[in-house]
Amino acid sequence: MARFLVRRIILGAFVLLIVSIVVFGVFFIGSSPQDVGRRLAGRAASEQTVQLIEKRLLLNHPLYVQYLHFLDRLVFHADLGYSYYHGQAVVTVLKQAWPIDLSLALGGAVIWLLIGVSSGVLSAIKRSSIWDRLATLLALFFFSIPVFVLGLFLLYIFYYRLSLAGVHLFPAQGYTYFTGNPVKWFEGMILPWFSIALITAAAYTRLTRGSMLDVMGEDYIRTARAKGLPEHRVIFRHGLRAALTPVASQFGIDFATLIGGSAVLTETVFGMPGLGWTAVHAIENQDLPVIMGIVLVGATAVVVANIVVDAFYAVLDPRVRLH
């Protein structure tokens, strides 16, 4: 297990190195120092600011020196650059936005796992029943709805219509930080959580159902039943545990992309300035340091999530051996 983790961490670090080279190449290679400085500073920056950026980033030096300087600031100083549009370090901008994505991911993940896995197991053990057909119908329905449509619908029903009736349960838009007011934070996150979870759970319902049907036909399941084990133990102890392996793989991807800023539509509908919302505004304002920072944060989240999921396989399925 330890050797496996070491290898995966080394491989993950190599992947991030490649990503950093690509990010550096996209924004730095093939342009003159003046062009790079102007793009990083923004359209409204003065000539003095552009020259300061050229000097600070060593843009007049060879490319390999520029990249090593870029990598040194990134790895050893956690320096992702400076946003001249926001007037502060990129790390500060991301620290303000990332808690929103983390809140969306944590709450949404709990809900979509509970709904998706439970409905998938129910569909599998009651195959071809009314419950199976109902779960399939609901999964297809929610899977077909764009997230911004569902978000607007939830706002219309649970904010607008309830407000007209004099009931104020949920805020319309905005984000309250957990450290500021936990109650307001929770109230403001309920509708965004369900906007993400109901759509994502649809895929988990189908994935869990298919995986459970495959696992329940295995020889060791028949052996467990032949030994007289209770059916609930056969299903949850032996069947579901092995069936969750593909679910864990999908969860790692979904969770990582969510905390990496993929919830841009949800953030826009509910007025939450998370990483996705910040990335869109950075593109509109040509704030390249922020775009580079979000790309690197998203790539890191995906790599770390994959390492955790790979290690978790051995916990879920005793047949898996990590070497």
N, C-alpha and C positions, 0 to 999 in steps of 0.2 A: 504493500500500500504506500509506504513512504517513498520507495523508488518510483512508483507510478506518479505520485504527486510531484516529485522533483522533476521528472521528465515533462509532465504537463505544464508545470510552471515555466520551465526553460522554453518549451515550445510556445507558450503564450507570450513570453517576453520577446521571442523572435518575431511573432506575428505583430506585436505592437511596434517593434522596431521597423518592420516593413511599412506599417501604417504611417509612422512618423516620417519615413523617407518619402512616401507618396504625398503626404500633406505638405511637406517641405517643397517637394518638386512642383506641385500644382501652383503654389503661391510664389515661389522664389526663382525657379529655374526658367530660363528663356526670356527673362525681362531684365532691363537695365536697373541699376540701383535706384535711379530716380523714379522709375515706374513702380518698383516694389515699395519704396518709401511713400509714394503718393497714394497707392492703394491701401497701405496699412494706416496711413494718417487720415484718410477720408477726403472727400471732395472739397470740403471747406477749410482744410488745413493750410496754414501759411507755409511759405518756402522755408522758413527757419525751422519749423516743426519737421518738415520732410528731411532736411539735412541732419537734424538731431537723430531721427530714426535711422538714417543711413549709418551714422557714426556708431549708434548704440548696438545695431545688429551686425556691424562689420560688413556691410553690403558691398564695400569696395574690395574686399578680400576674395580669394578663391572660393569656389562653391563648397569644397570639402571643409574649409575653415568655417564658413557660415553655418554648415549643417552641424558640425561638432559644437559650435557655440550654441546653436538652437537646442541640440540634444542635452548639453550641459545644463542650460537654464531649465529645461523641461524636467529632467530626471533628478537633479541634485538640489534644485531650488524651487521646484513646483511653480515655475514662472511660465505662464502661458502668453505672456505679452501684455500689452496695454491697450485698452479700448479708448481711442481718442473721441469716439462718439459719446460714450458714457462718461468719459473723464475719470476713469478709474481702472485698476488692474483687472484683467480678464478673470482671474481667480475670484475676485470680489463679486463680479457680475454673476459668475456661475454659482457661487455660494448663496446668493440671493434667490436664484432660480431653481437650483437642484432640489431643495426640500419639498417643493411643490410636486415635482415628478416622483420623488420618493414616497410622498404621501399618497399620490394617486396609485402608484404601483403596489404598495403594501396593502392598502384597503381593498383595492380592486382585485388583487390576487387572491386574498382570502375569500371574497365573495364568489369569484368565478370558479375557484377550485371546489368550494362547497356545492355550488349549483351544478357545475359540469360533471364532477366525478360522481356525485350521488345520483343524478339523473341517468348518467351512463351506466352505472351499476344496476340501477332499477330496470333499465331497458334490457340489459343483458340477461338478468335472471328471470325476467318476465317477457321473454322474447315473443314477438307477434301478438302480445296482449294489447289492451286498450292503452295501458300505461306506456308501452313501447312506442306505439303509434303517436300518442300525444307528445311524448318527449321528442320524437323525431320531427314532428310538425313544428313544435316550438323552436327547436334548434335551427331548422331551416328558415323559420320566420325571422328570428333575431340575427342569424348569419347574413341575411339579405338586406338588413337595414344599415344604412350609413350611420356612423357614430354621431355625426353632427345632427342628423334628423332625430335620432333617439334622444340626444341631449336637449334639443329644442322642445321636443314633445314633453319630456319630463319637466322642463321649466314651465311650460304652458300649463300642465296639469297641477303640479305640486307647488308652484310659486304663484303664477298669475291667477289661476282659478281659485285657489285657496285664499289668496290675498283679497280677491273680490268678496269672498265669503267672510272676511274678517279673521282668517286663520293665517298666522305668520309662523310657519315652521322652518322654512328654508330660505336663505338669502338668494337673491337673483344672480349676482355675479361677484367676483372678487375672491381673495384668499386671505384668511387669517392664519398667521403662523402659530403653530402649536405652543410655542413658548410664550406667546402673547396672551392667548385665551384658548385653552383646550376645548371648552364647550363650543365656542363659536367656530373653532377649527373643525370639530366633528360635524356640526350642523352644515357647514359649507361644503364638506367633502362627500356627504351622502349621495347627492344626485350625480356628481361626477363619477363616483365609484360605480354606481349602478349603470351609468352610461357605458362605461368600459366593460364592466363585468358581464352584463347580459349578452353582449355581442361576443365577447371572448369565450364565455361559457358554452356557447353553441358548438364551437369546435371541440371543446373538451368533452362534451356529451358524446359526440360521434366517435372521437378517438378512444375514450374509455369503453364505450360499448363494443367497438370492434376488437379492442385488445382483450377485454374480458371474455368475449365469445371464443377467441383463439385459445386463451389460457384454460378455460373451463373444459376444453376438450382434450387436455393433456393427460398422459397416463398417471402422473402423480396425483392429479385431482380425483381420478377414478379410484386410485389406491386409498386415498384419504377417506373417501366415502365408503369403500369396502371395509375399512377398519371401524366404521361406525361413528366417525366424528360428527358432531352436530353440523347441520348445513350452514349455519351462520359462521362457524369457524372455518369451514371449507372455503366459503366465499371470501371472507375478509382476511383470514390468516394466510391462506395458501393461494387463493385466486387473485384477489385484488392487489396483494403485495407485488406479485410478479407482473400483473397487468399495468402497474403504474410506471414501468420503465419508459415506454414511449411518451407517457404523459409528462414525466419529469423532463425529458428532452425538450418537449414543446414549451413547457413552463419556463425553462431556462432561457430560451430564445425570447419568449414574450415578455418576461419580467425584465430582462436586460435591455431590450429595445425600448421598453416603457420608461425605465429610469434614465435611458440615454436620450430622451427627448422626442419619442415617436408619438406622443399624445397631443400633437399640435392642434388637431381639430377640437378635442375635448377642452383643452386649455383656452382656445379661442372662444368657444361657445360660452364657457363659464367665466371668462375674463380672468384667467389665472396666468400670470407671467412666468411660466415654467421654461424649461430648456427649449421645447419646441417653439413656443411663442417667441422666445428670445432669438432663436435661430432665424425665424421668418423676418423679424425686424432687423436682424443683423444683415441679412441678404438684401433687404430693401435699402438699407443705409450704407451698404458696402463696408460693413464693419468686419473686415477680414480676420483680425485677431480673435474675435468672439466666435466666428464660424470655425476657425481652426481649433479652438479650445473645445467646442461642442463636439466636433468630429472625434477628437482624441478621447474625450470623456465617454462618448458612446461606444467607441471601439474597445476601450478598457472594460466597460460594463459587460459587453458581450463575451470577451475573453475570460473574465473572472467567472461569469455565470456558467460558461461551458466547463471550466475546471471543476467547479463545485458540483455540477450535475453529474459529471463523469465519476467523481468520487462517491456520489450518493447512490450510484447504481448498485454497488456492493451491499449497501444497507437495505435497499428495497428487495433485491433478488439475490438470495444466497447462492444461486447457481453462477453468479458473476464473480470472477476472480480477477483482481487487478494486479498486474505484475509490472 
